[in-house]
């Protein structure tokens, strides 16, 4: 995720409090932080992103990457 400069820690704390978020880490580079989420299905992920993550004050942009098990 990209955040408003100076709001990285505040955004990370807000994200950490969301049910399903298992890890958060601040980053240096193109993005400001990364969050690992564990949800039951793609629909739950979509709801979380739209209804919770993107509405956090200070979030500018997000990029979602999903993992798969082979």
TALIN-V624096 format. One record per backbone hydrogen bond with DSSP energy under -1.0 kcal/mol. NH is the residue of the N-H (numbers start at 1). CO is the residue of the C=O. If there is no record, write none. Layout:
nh: {NH NH}
co: {CO CO}
This chain:
nh: {2 4 7 11 12 13 14 15 16 18 21 22 23 25 27 32 33 34 36 38 45 46 47 48 49 50 51 52 53 54 56 59 60 61}
co: {61 58 4 7 8 9 10 11 12 15 18 36 36 34 32 1 1 25 23 20 41 42 43 44 45 46 47 48 48 49 53 56 2 2}
